[in-house]
Amino acid sequence: MEIMLPPVRQAKANEVSFSNLASVRYTVAGHDVLVTTFRPSLAASERLLVLGQRTVQLTNGATAWVTSGLIPTYPGGPTNQVVQVRGDLLITVASDLAPDQVTAWAADITLPR
């Protein structure tokens, strides 16, 4: 497991941006699973966003958006991604695992209260 905590930058007024709060990369049976939390700027949260190719209902009842067939940015990199909204956060789970496996990971995400 690798944890990345990038510096958080304040968005300028009316700037559409997403702050990457943290990323955790898990390696499972030779596959990487990248879980990342983003916080949209006020301007971004006020816009209609396309978060994926199709909408799915996770087993935990949450709505999520799935994108398949991404071009990996590195060998073995993510080709499938699931995005969900939790409060004021966007949570992504990305991997080269099959879309249904990435969706299962997304359903298992828990956040501290």
DRENDO-1510 file (C-alpha; in Angstrom, 1 decimal, always signed):
<recs>
REC; n; res; u; v; w
REC; 1; MET; +0.0; +0.0; +0.0 .
REC; 2; GLU; +1.3; +3.4; -0.9 .
REC; 3; ILE; -0.3; +6.6; +0.5 .
REC; 4; MET; +0.1; +10.0; -1.2 .
REC; 5; LEU; -0.8; +13.3; +0.4 .
REC; 6; PRO; -0.3; +16.1; -2.1 .
REC; 7; PRO; -0.3; +19.8; -1.0 .
REC; 8; VAL; -3.7; +21.3; -1.0 .
REC; 9; ARG; -4.1; +24.6; -2.9 .
REC; 10; GLN; -6.9; +27.1; -2.3 .
REC; 11; ALA; -8.9; +27.7; -5.5 .
REC; 12; LYS; -9.2; +31.3; -6.8 .
REC; 13; ALA; -12.6; +32.9; -7.0 .
REC; 14; ASN; -14.7; +31.4; -9.8 .
REC; 15; GLU; -12.0; +28.8; -10.6 .
REC; 16; VAL; -13.2; +25.4; -11.5 .
REC; 17; SER; -10.7; +23.0; -9.8 .
REC; 18; PHE; -10.5; +19.8; -7.8 .
REC; 19; SER; -8.1; +19.5; -4.8 .
REC; 20; ASN; -6.6; +16.0; -4.5 .
REC; 21; LEU; -6.8; +15.4; -0.8 .
REC; 22; ALA; -5.3; +11.9; -0.7 .
REC; 23; SER; -4.6; +8.9; -2.8 .
REC; 24; VAL; -4.0; +5.3; -1.7 .
REC; 25; ARG; -2.6; +2.7; -4.1 .
REC; 26; TYR; -3.3; -0.9; -3.2 .
REC; 27; THR; -1.7; -3.8; -5.0 .
REC; 28; VAL; -3.9; -6.9; -5.2 .
REC; 29; ALA; -2.9; -10.0; -7.1 .
REC; 30; GLY; -0.6; -8.0; -9.4 .
REC; 31; HIS; -3.3; -5.3; -10.0 .
REC; 32; ASP; -3.1; -1.7; -8.8 .
REC; 33; VAL; -6.3; -0.2; -7.2 .
REC; 34; LEU; -6.0; +3.6; -6.8 .
REC; 35; VAL; -8.5; +5.2; -4.3 .
REC; 36; THR; -8.5; +9.0; -4.4 .
REC; 37; THR; -10.5; +11.7; -2.7 .
REC; 38; PHE; -11.0; +15.1; -4.3 .
REC; 39; ARG; -12.8; +18.2; -3.1 .
REC; 40; PRO; -14.3; +20.4; -5.9 .
REC; 41; SER; -13.9; +24.2; -5.7 .
REC; 42; LEU; -17.1; +26.2; -5.1 .
REC; 43; ALA; -17.3; +27.0; -8.8 .
REC; 44; ALA; -16.9; +23.4; -9.8 .
REC; 45; SER; -19.6; +22.2; -7.3 .
REC; 46; GLU; -22.0; +24.7; -8.8 .
REC; 47; ARG; -21.6; +23.2; -12.3 .
REC; 48; LEU; -23.1; +20.2; -14.0 .
REC; 49; LEU; -20.3; +17.7; -14.0 .
REC; 50; VAL; -20.1; +14.5; -16.2 .
REC; 51; LEU; -18.5; +12.0; -13.8 .
REC; 52; GLY; -18.6; +8.9; -16.0 .
REC; 53; GLN; -20.0; +7.1; -19.0 .
REC; 54; ARG; -22.9; +5.4; -17.2 .
REC; 55; THR; -24.6; +5.5; -13.8 .
REC; 56; VAL; -24.7; +2.5; -11.5 .
REC; 57; GLN; -26.2; +1.7; -8.1 .
REC; 58; LEU; -23.6; +0.4; -5.7 .
REC; 59; THR; -24.5; -2.5; -3.3 .
REC; 60; ASN; -24.3; +0.1; -0.5 .
REC; 61; GLY; -27.2; +2.1; -2.1 .
REC; 62; ALA; -25.0; +4.9; -3.4 .
REC; 63; THR; -25.1; +6.2; -6.9 .
REC; 64; ALA; -21.8; +6.1; -8.8 .
REC; 65; TRP; -20.5; +6.7; -12.3 .
REC; 66; VAL; -18.5; +4.2; -14.2 .
REC; 67; THR; -16.0; +4.9; -17.0 .
REC; 68; SER; -14.4; +1.9; -18.9 .
REC; 69; GLY; -11.7; +1.7; -21.5 .
REC; 70; LEU; -9.5; +4.5; -20.1 .
REC; 71; ILE; -6.0; +4.7; -21.7 .
REC; 72; PRO; -3.6; +3.9; -18.9 .
REC; 73; THR; -0.9; +6.6; -18.2 .
REC; 74; TYR; +1.6; +3.9; -17.2 .
REC; 75; PRO; +1.9; +0.1; -18.0 .
REC; 76; GLY; -0.7; -1.7; -16.0 .
REC; 77; GLY; -2.3; +1.6; -15.0 .
REC; 78; PRO; -6.1; +2.1; -14.5 .
REC; 79; THR; -8.4; +1.4; -17.4 .
REC; 80; ASN; -11.7; +1.4; -15.4 .
REC; 81; GLN; -12.9; +4.1; -12.9 .
REC; 82; VAL; -15.8; +4.5; -10.6 .
REC; 83; VAL; -16.7; +7.9; -9.1 .
REC; 84; GLN; -19.1; +8.6; -6.3 .
REC; 85; VAL; -20.1; +11.7; -4.4 .
REC; 86; ARG; -20.0; +11.6; -0.6 .
REC; 87; GLY; -20.9; +14.9; +1.0 .
REC; 88; ASP; -18.5; +17.5; -0.5 .
REC; 89; LEU; -16.1; +14.9; -1.8 .
REC; 90; LEU; -15.6; +13.0; -5.0 .
REC; 91; ILE; -14.2; +9.6; -4.4 .
REC; 92; THR; -12.6; +7.7; -7.3 .
REC; 93; VAL; -11.6; +4.0; -7.5 .
REC; 94; ALA; -9.5; +3.2; -10.5 .
REC; 95; SER; -7.9; +0.0; -11.6 .
REC; 96; ASP; -7.1; -2.3; -14.5 .
REC; 97; LEU; -9.5; -4.8; -12.8 .
REC; 98; ALA; -12.8; -5.5; -14.5 .
REC; 99; PRO; -15.5; -2.8; -14.1 .
REC; 100; ASP; -17.6; -5.0; -11.8 .
REC; 101; GLN; -14.6; -5.5; -9.5 .
REC; 102; VAL; -13.8; -1.8; -9.4 .
REC; 103; THR; -17.5; -1.1; -8.6 .
REC; 104; ALA; -17.3; -3.7; -5.7 .
REC; 105; TRP; -14.3; -1.8; -4.3 .
REC; 106; ALA; -16.2; +1.5; -4.6 .
REC; 107; ALA; -19.1; +0.1; -2.6 .
REC; 108; ASP; -16.7; -0.9; +0.2 .
REC; 109; ILE; -15.3; +2.6; +0.8 .
REC; 110; THR; -16.0; +3.9; +4.2 .
REC; 111; LEU; -15.3; +7.4; +5.5 .
REC; 112; PRO; -14.8; +8.5; +9.1 .
REC; 113; ARG; -17.7; +10.5; +10.4 .
</recs>
